[in-house]
Amino acid sequence: MTEISFWVQGLPPAKNEAKSMLAAGHCYADRVLALLHAARKALGEGPGPLFPDGPLALDVVLESPAEPPSDATNYLGGIADVLESKGHRGPLDHLGELASVAVYGNDRQIQEVHYRREPADQTRYHVRLSRR
């Protein structure tokens, strides 16, 4: 597979503090879980990350009726952190089986980024990752 894409309801997790979004009790835990659930559904049951290595392009479209509370760079950083392999992060027991969800090995693989916000009646976002 050379591409994966999926929609997630709500806002993306925003990287905005020193505490990892993957830590238990983070204020964006619900956003992290929503992103991991959507990614797992799109990935299916395959073992390991879909893109274990190699350069990737990330495209994010955020739809919302109002201006979102965070900026593009915080959303992109949050999405990138959540979708990488989490083995180096230590115990993530609070995530259960979602701790193993990974689209790529390391977010350093992302070498091309596209982001845009579009007005819409509901808040949701689309994530697409592809080989570059």
N, CA, C and O atoms as a GROMACS GRO file, in nm:
protein
  528
    1MET      N    1   0.085  -0.118   0.000
    1MET     CA    2   0.000   0.000   0.000
    1MET      C    3   0.089   0.124   0.000
    1MET      O    4   0.188   0.130   0.073
    2THR      N    5   0.055   0.220  -0.080
    2THR     CA    6   0.134   0.342  -0.088
    2THR      C    7   0.065   0.463  -0.024
    2THR      O    8   0.122   0.572  -0.021
    3GLU      N    9  -0.058   0.442   0.026
    3GLU     CA   10  -0.133   0.553   0.084
    3GLU      C   11  -0.236   0.502   0.184
    3GLU      O   12  -0.288   0.391   0.170
    4ILE      N   13  -0.263   0.583   0.285
    4ILE     CA   14  -0.371   0.554   0.378
    4ILE      C   15  -0.440   0.686   0.408
    4ILE      O   16  -0.375   0.790   0.421
    5SER      N   17  -0.572   0.682   0.419
    5SER     CA   18  -0.645   0.804   0.452
    5SER      C   19  -0.769   0.768   0.534
    5SER      O   20  -0.826   0.660   0.520
    6PHE      N   21  -0.810   0.862   0.618
    6PHE     CA   22  -0.927   0.841   0.704
    6PHE      C   23  -0.975   0.973   0.762
    6PHE      O   24  -0.900   1.070   0.770
    7TRP      N   25  -1.101   0.974   0.802
    7TRP     CA   26  -1.164   1.088   0.868
    7TRP      C   27  -1.171   1.063   1.018
    7TRP      O   28  -1.183   0.949   1.062
    8VAL      N   29  -1.164   1.171   1.096
    8VAL     CA   30  -1.178   1.165   1.241
    8VAL      C   31  -1.273   1.276   1.283
    8VAL      O   32  -1.257   1.391   1.242
    9GLN      N   33  -1.372   1.242   1.364
    9GLN     CA   34  -1.467   1.342   1.414
    9GLN      C   35  -1.400   1.425   1.523
    9GLN      O   36  -1.323   1.373   1.603
   10GLY      N   37  -1.431   1.555   1.527
   10GLY     CA   38  -1.377   1.644   1.628
   10GLY      C   39  -1.246   1.708   1.584
   10GLY      O   40  -1.206   1.698   1.468
   11LEU      N   41  -1.181   1.774   1.678
   11LEU     CA   42  -1.053   1.840   1.652
   11LEU      C   43  -0.937   1.743   1.669
   11LEU      O   44  -0.948   1.646   1.744
   12PRO      N   45  -0.826   1.767   1.600
   12PRO     CA   46  -0.706   1.684   1.622
   12PRO      C   47  -0.645   1.715   1.758
   12PRO      O   48  -0.669   1.821   1.815
   13PRO      N   49  -0.564   1.622   1.810
   13PRO     CA   50  -0.488   1.654   1.931
   13PRO      C   51  -0.386   1.762   1.895
   13PRO      O   52  -0.321   1.756   1.791
   14ALA      N   53  -0.371   1.860   1.982
   14ALA     CA   54  -0.278   1.970   1.956
   14ALA      C   55  -0.157   1.957   2.048
   14ALA      O   56  -0.172   1.943   2.169
   15LYS      N   57  -0.041   1.963   1.990
   15LYS     CA   58   0.083   1.956   2.068
   15LYS      C   59   0.110   2.096   2.123
   15LYS      O   60   0.149   2.186   2.049
   16ASN      N   61   0.089   2.113   2.255
   16ASN     CA   62   0.099   2.248   2.308
   16ASN      C   63   0.156   2.258   2.449
   16ASN      O   64   0.148   2.363   2.512
   17GLU      N   65   0.213   2.151   2.499
   17GLU     CA   66   0.274   2.155   2.632
   17GLU      C   67   0.382   2.048   2.642
   17GLU      O   68   0.394   1.963   2.554
   18ALA      N   69   0.458   2.053   2.746
   18ALA     CA   70   0.568   1.958   2.764
   18ALA      C   71   0.519   1.816   2.788
   18ALA      O   72   0.585   1.720   2.747
   19LYS      N   73   0.405   1.801   2.853
   19LYS     CA   74   0.352   1.667   2.882
   19LYS      C   75   0.308   1.599   2.752
   19LYS      O   76   0.238   1.659   2.671
   20SER      N   77   0.350   1.476   2.734
   20SER     CA   78   0.316   1.401   2.614
   20SER      C   79   0.164   1.381   2.605
   20SER      O   80   0.099   1.352   2.705
   21MET      N   81   0.111   1.396   2.485
   21MET     CA   82  -0.032   1.371   2.463
   21MET      C   83  -0.067   1.226   2.486
   21MET      O   84  -0.183   1.192   2.509
   22LEU      N   85   0.032   1.140   2.480
   22LEU     CA   86   0.008   0.997   2.502
   22LEU      C   87   0.009   0.960   2.651
   22LEU      O   88  -0.018   0.845   2.686
   23ALA      N   89   0.041   1.055   2.738
   23ALA     CA   90   0.044   1.029   2.882
   23ALA      C   91  -0.097   1.015   2.937
   23ALA      O   92  -0.191   1.077   2.888
   24ALA      N   93  -0.110   0.933   3.038
   24ALA     CA   94  -0.240   0.916   3.104
   24ALA      C   95  -0.287   1.050   3.159
   24ALA      O   96  -0.210   1.126   3.218
   25GLY      N   97  -0.415   1.080   3.139
   25GLY     CA   98  -0.474   1.200   3.194
   25GLY      C   99  -0.448   1.328   3.116
   25GLY      O  100  -0.482   1.436   3.164
   26HIS      N  101  -0.390   1.319   2.998
   26HIS     CA  102  -0.366   1.440   2.918
   26HIS      C  103  -0.500   1.503   2.881
   26HIS      O  104  -0.599   1.432   2.861
   27CYS      N  105  -0.504   1.635   2.872
   27CYS     CA  106  -0.630   1.705   2.843
   27CYS      C  107  -0.686   1.670   2.704
   27CYS      O  108  -0.805   1.690   2.680
   28TYR      N  109  -0.603   1.620   2.613
   28TYR     CA  110  -0.650   1.580   2.480
   28TYR      C  111  -0.660   1.429   2.464
   28TYR      O  112  -0.657   1.378   2.352
   29ALA      N  113  -0.673   1.357   2.573
   29ALA     CA  114  -0.681   1.211   2.567
   29ALA      C  115  -0.794   1.163   2.476
   29ALA      O  116  -0.777   1.066   2.403
   30ASP      N  117  -0.909   1.230   2.481
   30ASP     CA  118  -1.020   1.189   2.396
   30ASP      C  119  -0.988   1.208   2.248
   30ASP      O  120  -1.030   1.127   2.165
   31ARG      N  121  -0.914   1.312   2.214
   31ARG     CA  122  -0.874   1.336   2.075
   31ARG      C  123  -0.772   1.232   2.029
   31ARG      O  124  -0.776   1.186   1.916
   32VAL      N  125  -0.679   1.197   2.119
   32VAL     CA  126  -0.579   1.095   2.089
   32VAL      C  127  -0.648   0.962   2.062
   32VAL      O  128  -0.616   0.894   1.964
   33LEU      N  129  -0.742   0.925   2.147
   33LEU     CA  130  -0.814   0.798   2.129
   33LEU      C  131  -0.895   0.797   2.000
   33LEU      O  132  -0.898   0.695   1.931
   34ALA      N  133  -0.960   0.907   1.966
   34ALA     CA  134  -1.037   0.914   1.842
   34ALA      C  135  -0.946   0.895   1.721
   34ALA      O  136  -0.980   0.823   1.627
   35LEU      N  137  -0.829   0.958   1.723
   35LEU     CA  138  -0.733   0.944   1.613
   35LEU      C  139  -0.681   0.801   1.603
   35LEU      O  140  -0.671   0.746   1.494
   36LEU      N  141  -0.647   0.741   1.716
   36LEU     CA  142  -0.598   0.603   1.716
   36LEU      C  143  -0.705   0.505   1.668
   36LEU      O  144  -0.674   0.412   1.593
   37HIS      N  145  -0.829   0.523   1.710
   37HIS     CA  146  -0.938   0.436   1.663
   37HIS      C  147  -0.955   0.446   1.512
   37HIS      O  148  -0.968   0.344   1.443
   38ALA      N  149  -0.956   0.568   1.459
   38ALA     CA  150  -0.972   0.587   1.314
   38ALA      C  151  -0.855   0.526   1.237
   38ALA      O  152  -0.876   0.463   1.133
   39ALA      N  153  -0.734   0.545   1.287
   39ALA     CA  154  -0.616   0.489   1.221
   39ALA      C  155  -0.621   0.336   1.223
   39ALA      O  156  -0.591   0.271   1.123
   40ARG      N  157  -0.658   0.279   1.338
   40ARG     CA  158  -0.665   0.133   1.347
   40ARG      C  159  -0.767   0.077   1.248
   40ARG      O  160  -0.741  -0.024   1.183
   41LYS      N  161  -0.880   0.143   1.237
   41LYS     CA  162  -0.982   0.097   1.142
   41LYS      C  163  -0.930   0.103   0.999
   41LYS      O  164  -0.953   0.010   0.920
   42ALA      N  165  -0.859   0.210   0.964
   42ALA     CA  166  -0.804   0.224   0.829
   42ALA      C  167  -0.691   0.125   0.802
   42ALA      O  168  -0.676   0.077   0.689
   43LEU      N  169  -0.612   0.094   0.905
   43LEU     CA  170  -0.499   0.002   0.889
   43LEU      C  171  -0.541  -0.143   0.875
   43LEU      O  172  -0.473  -0.221   0.808
   44GLY      N  173  -0.650  -0.179   0.937
   44GLY     CA  174  -0.690  -0.319   0.939
   44GLY      C  175  -0.607  -0.395   1.041
   44GLY      O  176  -0.563  -0.338   1.140
   45GLU      N  177  -0.586  -0.521   1.016
   45GLU     CA  178  -0.519  -0.608   1.114
   45GLU      C  179  -0.374  -0.637   1.081
   45GLU      O  180  -0.317  -0.730   1.138
   46GLY      N  181  -0.314  -0.563   0.991
   46GLY     CA  182  -0.175  -0.590   0.953
   46GLY      C  183  -0.078  -0.567   1.067
   46GLY      O  184  -0.102  -0.479   1.150
   47PRO      N  185   0.030  -0.644   1.074
   47PRO     CA  186   0.129  -0.627   1.181
   47PRO      C  187   0.221  -0.508   1.155
   47PRO      O  188   0.253  -0.478   1.040
   48GLY      N  189   0.263  -0.442   1.261
   48GLY     CA  190   0.362  -0.336   1.251
   48GLY      C  191   0.310  -0.214   1.178
   48GLY      O  192   0.198  -0.213   1.127
   49PRO      N  193   0.392  -0.110   1.172
   49PRO     CA  194   0.350   0.010   1.099
   49PRO      C  195   0.341  -0.015   0.949
   49PRO      O  196   0.418  -0.093   0.893
   50LEU      N  197   0.247   0.052   0.885
   50LEU     CA  198   0.229   0.040   0.740
   50LEU      C  199   0.353   0.091   0.666
   50LEU      O  200   0.394   0.034   0.566
   51PHE      N  201   0.412   0.200   0.718
   51PHE     CA  202   0.531   0.260   0.659
   51PHE      C  203   0.644   0.257   0.763
   51PHE      O  204   0.667   0.357   0.830
   52PRO      N  205   0.715   0.145   0.778
   52PRO     CA  206   0.818   0.136   0.881
   52PRO      C  207   0.936   0.229   0.857
   52PRO      O  208   1.005   0.268   0.952
   53ASP      N  209   0.960   0.266   0.732
   53ASP     CA  210   1.070   0.357   0.700
   53ASP      C  211   1.040   0.425   0.567
   53ASP      O  212   0.942   0.393   0.500
   54GLY      N  213   1.125   0.518   0.531
   54GLY     CA  214   1.110   0.588   0.404
   54GLY      C  215   1.033   0.718   0.419
   54GLY      O  216   0.955   0.735   0.512
   55PRO      N  217   1.057   0.811   0.326
   55PRO     CA  218   0.994   0.942   0.333
   55PRO      C  219   0.844   0.938   0.305
   55PRO      O  220   0.797   0.860   0.222
   56LEU      N  221   0.770   1.024   0.376
   56LEU     CA  222   0.625   1.030   0.365
   56LEU      C  223   0.576   1.172   0.345
   56LEU      O  224   0.645   1.269   0.378
   57ALA      N  225   0.456   1.183   0.290
   57ALA     CA  226   0.385   1.310   0.280
   57ALA      C  227   0.261   1.301   0.369
   57ALA      O  228   0.192   1.199   0.370
   58LEU      N  229   0.234   1.407   0.444
   58LEU     CA  230   0.117   1.416   0.532
   58LEU      C  231   0.027   1.527   0.481
   58LEU      O  232   0.071   1.640   0.461
   59ASP      N  233  -0.099   1.495   0.461
   59ASP     CA  234  -0.198   1.593   0.417
   59ASP      C  235  -0.312   1.592   0.519
   59ASP      O  236  -0.371   1.487   0.546
   60VAL      N  237  -0.342   1.709   0.576
   60VAL     CA  238  -0.450   1.721   0.675
   60VAL      C  239  -0.546   1.831   0.630
   60VAL      O  240  -0.504   1.942   0.597
   61VAL      N  241  -0.674   1.797   0.629
   61VAL     CA  242  -0.779   1.894   0.601
   61VAL      C  243  -0.868   1.900   0.725
   61VAL      O  244  -0.927   1.799   0.764
   62LEU      N  245  -0.876   2.017   0.787
   62LEU     CA  246  -0.959   2.037   0.905
   62LEU      C  247  -1.084   2.111   0.863
   62LEU      O  248  -1.076   2.222   0.809
   63GLU      N  249  -1.199   2.052   0.887
   63GLU     CA  250  -1.328   2.116   0.859
   63GLU      C  251  -1.389   2.157   0.991
   63GLU      O  252  -1.394   2.079   1.085
   64SER      N  253  -1.437   2.282   0.998
   64SER     CA  254  -1.501   2.330   1.121
   64SER      C  255  -1.587   2.452   1.090
   64SER      O  256  -1.557   2.528   0.997
   65PRO      N  257  -1.693   2.472   1.169
   65PRO     CA  258  -1.778   2.589   1.147
   65PRO      C  259  -1.714   2.719   1.192
   65PRO      O  260  -1.749   2.826   1.142
   66ALA      N  261  -1.621   2.713   1.286
   66ALA     CA  262  -1.554   2.832   1.338
   66ALA      C  263  -1.404   2.812   1.334
   66ALA      O  264  -1.355   2.700   1.315
   67GLU      N  265  -1.332   2.921   1.351
   67GLU     CA  266  -1.186   2.914   1.356
   67GLU      C  267  -1.145   2.819   1.469
   67GLU      O  268  -1.193   2.835   1.581
   68PRO      N  269  -1.057   2.722   1.443
   68PRO     CA  270  -1.017   2.628   1.549
   68PRO      C  271  -0.933   2.698   1.656
   68PRO      O  272  -0.869   2.799   1.629
   69PRO      N  273  -0.932   2.642   1.778
   69PRO     CA  274  -0.861   2.706   1.888
   69PRO      C  275  -0.708   2.697   1.882
   69PRO      O  276  -0.640   2.778   1.944
   70SER      N  277  -0.655   2.601   1.808
   70SER     CA  278  -0.509   2.587   1.796
   70SER      C  279  -0.467   2.615   1.653
   70SER      O  280  -0.550   2.627   1.563
   71ASP      N  281  -0.335   2.627   1.633
   71ASP     CA  282  -0.286   2.655   1.498
   71ASP      C  283  -0.242   2.528   1.426
   71ASP      O  284  -0.233   2.421   1.486
   72ALA      N  285  -0.215   2.543   1.298
   72ALA     CA  286  -0.180   2.429   1.212
   72ALA      C  287  -0.060   2.352   1.264
   72ALA      O  288  -0.062   2.229   1.265
   73THR      N  289   0.044   2.422   1.308
   73THR     CA  290   0.166   2.351   1.351
   73THR      C  291   0.141   2.266   1.474
   73THR      O  292   0.197   2.157   1.486
   74ASN      N  293   0.058   2.312   1.567
   74ASN     CA  294   0.027   2.232   1.686
   74ASN      C  295  -0.055   2.109   1.649
   74ASN      O  296  -0.031   2.000   1.702
   75TYR      N  297  -0.152   2.124   1.558
   75TYR     CA  298  -0.230   2.008   1.514
   75TYR      C  299  -0.143   1.908   1.439
   75TYR      O  300  -0.151   1.788   1.463
   76LEU      N  301  -0.060   1.957   1.349
   76LEU     CA  302   0.026   1.866   1.272
   76LEU      C  303   0.122   1.791   1.364
   76LEU      O  304   0.142   1.670   1.346
   77GLY      N  305   0.181   1.859   1.461
   77GLY     CA  306   0.270   1.792   1.556
   77GLY      C  307   0.198   1.688   1.640
   77GLY      O  308   0.252   1.581   1.667
   78GLY      N  309   0.076   1.718   1.680
   78GLY     CA  310  -0.002   1.623   1.758
   78GLY      C  311  -0.037   1.498   1.679
   78GLY      O  312  -0.021   1.386   1.728
   79ILE      N  313  -0.083   1.518   1.557
   79ILE     CA  314  -0.117   1.404   1.471
   79ILE      C  315   0.008   1.319   1.445
   79ILE      O  316   0.003   1.197   1.455
   80ALA      N  317   0.119   1.385   1.413
   80ALA     CA  318   0.243   1.314   1.383
   80ALA      C  319   0.289   1.230   1.502
   80ALA      O  320   0.330   1.115   1.484
   81ASP      N  321   0.284   1.284   1.622
   81ASP     CA  322   0.326   1.210   1.742
   81ASP      C  323   0.238   1.089   1.768
   81ASP      O  324   0.287   0.982   1.803
   82VAL      N  325   0.109   1.105   1.752
   82VAL     CA  326   0.015   0.997   1.784
   82VAL      C  327   0.026   0.881   1.687
   82VAL      O  328   0.009   0.766   1.727
   83LEU      N  329   0.055   0.908   1.560
   83LEU     CA  330   0.053   0.802   1.459
   83LEU      C  331   0.185   0.728   1.442
   83LEU      O  332   0.190   0.632   1.366
   84GLU      N  333   0.291   0.770   1.511
   84GLU     CA  334   0.418   0.699   1.497
   84GLU      C  335   0.422   0.576   1.588
   84GLU      O  336   0.337   0.562   1.677
   85SER      N  337   0.519   0.488   1.568
   85SER     CA  338   0.540   0.374   1.656
   85SER      C  339   0.571   0.426   1.796
   85SER      O  340   0.643   0.525   1.812
   86LYS      N  341   0.517   0.359   1.895
   86LYS     CA  342   0.527   0.412   2.031
   86LYS      C  343   0.618   0.332   2.123
   86LYS      O  344   0.617   0.353   2.244
   87GLY      N  345   0.697   0.241   2.069
   87GLY     CA  346   0.783   0.155   2.150
   87GLY      C  347   0.883   0.232   2.234
   87GLY      O  348   0.920   0.186   2.342
   88HIS      N  349   0.928   0.348   2.188
   88HIS     CA  350   1.028   0.427   2.261
   88HIS      C  351   0.965   0.514   2.369
   88HIS      O  352   1.037   0.585   2.441
   89ARG      N  353   0.836   0.512   2.382
   89ARG     CA  354   0.764   0.601   2.473
   89ARG      C  355   0.747   0.546   2.614
   89ARG      O  356   0.700   0.617   2.702
   90GLY      N  357   0.783   0.422   2.636
   90GLY     CA  358   0.762   0.364   2.768
   90GLY      C  359   0.623   0.304   2.779
   90GLY      O  360   0.551   0.294   2.679
   91PRO      N  361   0.584   0.264   2.900
   91PRO     CA  362   0.454   0.197   2.918
   91PRO      C  363   0.337   0.290   2.883
   91PRO      O  364   0.331   0.405   2.926
   92LEU      N  365   0.246   0.237   2.804
   92LEU     CA  366   0.124   0.310   2.766
   92LEU      C  367   0.002   0.223   2.794
   92LEU      O  368  -0.091   0.216   2.713
   93ASP      N  369   0.002   0.157   2.908
   93ASP     CA  370  -0.103   0.062   2.942
   93ASP      C  371  -0.242   0.124   2.938
   93ASP      O  372  -0.340   0.055   2.909
   94HIS      N  373  -0.252   0.253   2.968
   94HIS     CA  374  -0.382   0.320   2.969
   94HIS      C  375  -0.446   0.328   2.830
   94HIS      O  376  -0.566   0.353   2.818
   95LEU      N  377  -0.366   0.307   2.723
   95LEU     CA  378  -0.419   0.307   2.588
   95LEU      C  379  -0.469   0.169   2.545
   95LEU      O  380  -0.534   0.156   2.441
   96GLY      N  381  -0.440   0.068   2.625
   96GLY     CA  382  -0.483  -0.067   2.591
   96GLY      C  383  -0.426  -0.111   2.458
   96GLY      O  384  -0.309  -0.086   2.428
   97GLU      N  385  -0.510  -0.178   2.377
   97GLU     CA  386  -0.463  -0.228   2.247
   97GLU      C  387  -0.430  -0.116   2.148
   97GLU      O  388  -0.361  -0.141   2.049
   98LEU      N  389  -0.477   0.005   2.174
   98LEU     CA  390  -0.446   0.117   2.084
   98LEU      C  391  -0.300   0.161   2.093
   98LEU      O  392  -0.252   0.231   2.005
   99ALA      N  393  -0.230   0.121   2.197
   99ALA     CA  394  -0.088   0.157   2.212
   99ALA      C  395  -0.004   0.100   2.097
   99ALA      O  396   0.103   0.153   2.067
  100SER      N  397  -0.051  -0.005   2.034
  100SER     CA  398   0.025  -0.067   1.925
  100SER      C  399  -0.010  -0.009   1.788
  100SER      O  400   0.052  -0.048   1.688
  101VAL      N  401  -0.105   0.082   1.779
  101VAL     CA  402  -0.143   0.140   1.650
  101VAL      C  403  -0.033   0.235   1.604
  101VAL      O  404   0.002   0.330   1.674
  102ALA      N  405   0.020   0.209   1.486
  102ALA     CA  406   0.126   0.292   1.428
  102ALA      C  407   0.113   0.290   1.276
  102ALA      O  408   0.103   0.184   1.215
  103VAL      N  409   0.112   0.408   1.217
  103VAL     CA  410   0.108   0.418   1.071
  103VAL      C  411   0.248   0.418   1.015
  103VAL      O  412   0.271   0.368   0.904
  104TYR      N  413   0.345   0.474   1.089
  104TYR     CA  414   0.484   0.481   1.044
  104TYR      C  415   0.577   0.462   1.163
  104TYR      O  416   0.536   0.470   1.278
  105GLY      N  417   0.703   0.437   1.132
  105GLY     CA  418   0.801   0.411   1.237
  105GLY      C  419   0.835   0.532   1.320
  105GLY      O  420   0.840   0.524   1.443
  106ASN      N  421   0.858   0.646   1.255
  106ASN     CA  422   0.902   0.766   1.326
  106ASN      C  423   0.851   0.888   1.250
  106ASN      O  424   0.852   0.891   1.127
  107ASP      N  425   0.807   0.990   1.324
  107ASP     CA  426   0.752   1.107   1.255
  107ASP      C  427   0.859   1.185   1.177
  107ASP      O  428   0.825   1.276   1.100
  108ARG      N  429   0.985   1.152   1.196
  108ARG     CA  430   1.091   1.212   1.113
  108ARG      C  431   1.080   1.170   0.966
  108ARG      O  432   1.141   1.232   0.879
  109GLN      N  433   1.003   1.066   0.940
  109GLN     CA  434   0.982   1.022   0.802
  109GLN      C  435   0.899   1.124   0.723
  109GLN      O  436   0.905   1.126   0.600
  110ILE      N  437   0.824   1.207   0.790
  110ILE     CA  438   0.737   1.304   0.723
  110ILE      C  439   0.824   1.416   0.667
  110ILE      O  440   0.885   1.493   0.742
  111GLN      N  441   0.829   1.424   0.535
  111GLN     CA  442   0.915   1.522   0.468
  111GLN      C  443   0.837   1.620   0.382
  111GLN      O  444   0.895   1.712   0.324
  112GLU      N  445   0.708   1.600   0.374
  112GLU     CA  446   0.622   1.693   0.298
  112GLU      C  447   0.491   1.705   0.374
  112GLU      O  448   0.433   1.604   0.416
  113VAL      N  449   0.444   1.829   0.393
  113VAL     CA  450   0.324   1.853   0.472
  113VAL      C  451   0.231   1.950   0.399
  113VAL      O  452   0.275   2.050   0.344
  114HIS      N  453   0.102   1.916   0.400
  114HIS     CA  454  -0.002   2.004   0.346
  114HIS      C  455  -0.112   2.014   0.452
  114HIS      O  456  -0.155   1.912   0.507
  115TYR      N  457  -0.156   2.135   0.479
  115TYR     CA  458  -0.262   2.157   0.577
  115TYR      C  459  -0.354   2.266   0.524
  115TYR      O  460  -0.309   2.366   0.469
  116ARG      N  461  -0.482   2.245   0.543
  116ARG     CA  462  -0.576   2.353   0.513
  116ARG      C  463  -0.699   2.336   0.600
  116ARG      O  464  -0.736   2.226   0.641
  117ARG      N  465  -0.762   2.450   0.627
  117ARG     CA  466  -0.888   2.452   0.702
  117ARG      C  467  -0.997   2.496   0.608
  117ARG      O  468  -0.982   2.591   0.531
  118GLU      N  469  -1.108   2.425   0.614
  118GLU     CA  470  -1.223   2.459   0.531
  118GLU      C  471  -1.345   2.477   0.619
  118GLU      O  472  -1.365   2.400   0.713
  119PRO      N  473  -1.428   2.578   0.591
  119PRO     CA  474  -1.551   2.595   0.668
  119PRO      C  475  -1.647   2.479   0.640
  119PRO      O  476  -1.658   2.432   0.527
  120ALA      N  477  -1.716   2.435   0.744
  120ALA     CA  478  -1.810   2.324   0.732
  120ALA      C  479  -1.908   2.329   0.848
  120ALA      O  480  -1.886   2.402   0.945
  121ASP      N  481  -2.015   2.253   0.838
  121ASP     CA  482  -2.117   2.250   0.943
  121ASP      C  483  -2.073   2.173   1.067
  121ASP      O  484  -2.119   2.200   1.178
  122GLN      N  485  -1.983   2.078   1.049
  122GLN     CA  486  -1.935   1.996   1.160
  122GLN      C  487  -1.784   2.003   1.170
  122GLN      O  488  -1.716   2.043   1.075
  123THR      N  489  -1.732   1.964   1.285
  123THR     CA  490  -1.587   1.964   1.305
  123THR      C  491  -1.535   1.822   1.288
  123THR      O  492  -1.577   1.730   1.358
  124ARG      N  493  -1.445   1.807   1.195
  124ARG     CA  494  -1.380   1.679   1.168
  124ARG      C  495  -1.255   1.708   1.087
  124ARG      O  496  -1.236   1.819   1.037
  125TYR      N  497  -1.169   1.606   1.074
  125TYR     CA  498  -1.048   1.624   0.993
  125TYR      C  499  -1.015   1.497   0.917
  125TYR      O  500  -1.049   1.386   0.957
  126HIS      N  501  -0.947   1.518   0.806
  126HIS     CA  502  -0.906   1.409   0.719
  126HIS      C  503  -0.754   1.400   0.721
  126HIS      O  504  -0.685   1.502   0.708
  127VAL      N  505  -0.703   1.281   0.738
  127VAL     CA  506  -0.559   1.255   0.739
  127VAL      C  507  -0.526   1.164   0.622
  127VAL      O  508  -0.590   1.062   0.601
  128ARG      N  509  -0.425   1.203   0.546
  128ARG     CA  510  -0.377   1.117   0.438
  128ARG      C  511  -0.225   1.113   0.448
  128ARG      O  512  -0.159   1.217   0.455
  129LEU      N  513  -0.172   0.993   0.448
  129LEU     CA  514  -0.027   0.971   0.446
  129LEU      C  515   0.006   0.889   0.323
  129LEU      O  516  -0.062   0.792   0.291
  130SER      N  517   0.112   0.930   0.255
  130SER     CA  518   0.151   0.857   0.134
  130SER      C  519   0.303   0.855   0.122
  130SER      O  520   0.374   0.940   0.176
  131ARG      N  521   0.350   0.755   0.049
  131ARG     CA  522   0.493   0.749   0.019
  131ARG      C  523   0.530   0.870  -0.064
  131ARG      O  524   0.454   0.912  -0.151
  132ARG      N  525   0.644   0.923  -0.038
  132ARG     CA  526   0.689   1.040  -0.110
  132ARG      C  527   0.793   1.001  -0.213
  132ARG      O  528   0.844   1.087  -0.286
   0.00000   0.00000   0.00000
